[in-house]
Amino acid sequence: MHLHGHTYQHPDGGPRKDTSIVLPGQSLRLEFDADNPGRWLTHCHNLYHGEAGMMATIAYQQ
């Protein structure tokens, strides 16, 4: 999964990133600073999955 407009970190630590592999049936927790207001897309990089609906929008204002 890829998050536009931000970098994030997994709660266990590690490098900041904007893309993580999520295996089938798995979930992902992440932490990011909401410091770039607007409407941001999060989606699967597999086009078939994106077309099937694996996309969402994260939106906020400051």
trRosetta pair geometry for C-beta under 8 A, 3 or more apart (Angstrom, degrees):
i j d omega theta_ij theta_ji phi_ij phi_ji
1 19 7.0 -177 89 -147 38 58
1 20 5.9 -8 51 60 81 80
1 22 5.4 21 -12 -2 104 126
1 28 6.5 -154 33 33 134 155
1 42 6.1 24 174 174 108 97
1 43 7.0 176 -150 95 72 19
1 44 5.9 -48 -98 -88 64 57
1 45 7.8 -169 -108 -13 18 81
1 54 7.8 -119 -104 162 94 110
2 18 6.1 37 -156 138 75 85
2 19 4.5 -13 -99 -100 82 89
2 42 6.7 -179 88 -150 47 58
2 43 5.9 -21 56 63 91 67
2 44 7.6 125 12 -124 86 12
2 45 5.7 82 -20 -58 123 95
3 6 5.5 -40 128 62 117 98
3 8 6.3 48 47 -10 149 124
3 18 5.5 -127 61 -161 77 75
3 19 7.7 -165 18 -74 66 46
3 30 7.9 -149 -19 90 150 158
3 32 7.3 -139 121 -42 159 164
3 40 6.7 40 -178 145 78 124
3 42 4.7 -10 -102 -105 70 97
3 58 7.3 8 -147 14 103 140
4 18 7.5 64 -94 -174 25 125
4 40 4.8 -163 79 -164 89 90
4 41 4.9 42 13 55 130 76
4 42 7.1 -141 11 -73 75 49
5 36 5.0 -168 168 110 102 138
5 38 6.6 -142 -137 66 159 119
5 40 4.1 -107 32 -112 135 127
6 18 6.8 148 88 -114 53 96
6 32 4.8 64 160 180 135 145
6 33 7.5 -173 -147 62 113 61
6 34 7.9 -33 -101 -104 143 44
6 36 6.0 -165 -76 36 83 128
6 40 6.7 42 -6 -170 103 168
7 16 4.2 57 146 161 126 110
7 17 6.1 144 -157 67 91 9
7 18 5.3 -76 -106 -62 64 84
7 32 6.9 173 94 -126 37 109
8 16 6.7 157 72 -153 17 76
8 17 6.7 -42 60 66 67 61
8 18 7.1 107 15 -101 82 45
8 30 4.2 42 152 166 140 125
8 31 6.2 152 -165 73 91 38
8 32 3.8 -64 -99 -68 91 106
9 13 6.9 -21 172 -145 119 26
9 14 6.4 164 -158 69 87 75
9 15 7.5 -149 -116 114 89 24
9 16 5.2 -56 -69 -98 90 66
9 17 7.6 109 -94 19 47 73
9 30 6.8 148 73 -161 30 82
9 31 5.5 -28 65 62 82 92
9 32 7.4 146 15 -80 64 62
10 13 7.0 -26 78 50 84 23
10 14 5.4 22 40 40 107 124
10 20 7.4 114 -67 -106 108 147
10 28 7.9 -86 -111 -166 96 88
10 29 7.1 89 -150 86 70 73
10 30 6.0 -59 -96 -108 48 73
10 31 7.7 90 -167 16 8 85
11 29 5.5 -10 -11 112 119 117
11 30 7.4 -149 -32 -119 74 25
11 31 5.9 100 -83 -21 69 115
14 17 8.0 -26 123 -8 107 113
17 20 6.5 113 98 -62 132 81
19 45 7.0 29 -143 -40 126 131
20 28 5.8 138 96 -140 140 148
20 30 7.3 -170 -7 -73 149 131
22 26 5.3 -158 -174 85 76 108
22 27 7.3 3 -154 -140 121 15
22 28 5.0 -85 -97 -38 118 121
23 26 4.5 68 63 -1 78 134
34 37 7.6 58 162 -81 86 63
34 60 5.4 -6 -174 71 130 155
34 62 8.0 165 128 -75 94 96
35 62 8.0 39 -137 -71 43 140
36 40 7.5 71 99 -61 109 136
37 60 5.8 -104 -127 98 77 72
37 61 4.9 66 -159 -128 131 42
37 62 4.8 -122 -53 -7 135 90
38 59 7.0 -84 129 -134 34 71
38 60 7.9 5 37 57 28 56
38 61 8.0 84 -58 -90 29 65
39 57 5.5 -9 -172 -172 95 120
39 58 7.6 156 -157 81 46 43
39 59 4.3 -9 -106 -100 73 104
40 57 6.8 141 72 -159 39 65
40 58 4.8 -23 66 64 97 92
40 59 7.1 171 19 -79 65 51
41 55 6.4 -24 -164 -165 100 103
41 56 7.6 145 -155 80 54 39
41 57 6.0 -37 -97 -102 54 69
41 58 7.9 -169 -75 21 8 76
42 55 7.1 156 85 -156 51 53
42 56 5.2 -14 61 63 98 87
42 57 7.5 171 18 -96 77 19
42 58 6.0 55 -17 -15 113 108
43 50 5.1 39 -179 -113 119 105
43 54 6.3 106 -157 114 64 76
43 55 4.2 -2 -104 -108 100 83
43 56 7.5 176 -74 23 62 55
44 49 3.9 -41 91 102 151 129
44 50 5.4 -150 64 -59 85 73
44 54 4.0 20 -5 111 122 133
44 55 7.4 -100 16 -65 74 65
45 50 7.8 13 -126 -44 6 118
46 49 4.1 65 81 11 105 112
46 50 6.8 177 86 -13 53 84
46 54 7.8 31 62 61 93 143
47 50 5.4 -54 -146 37 36 114
47 51 6.2 33 158 -17 69 105
48 51 5.9 -57 -149 39 28 108
48 52 6.3 23 152 -16 63 112
49 52 5.5 -61 -146 41 32 111
49 54 4.2 -15 156 26 95 139
50 53 8.0 156 179 22 26 12
50 54 5.8 -79 -87 64 38 85
50 55 5.5 57 -149 -51 76 109
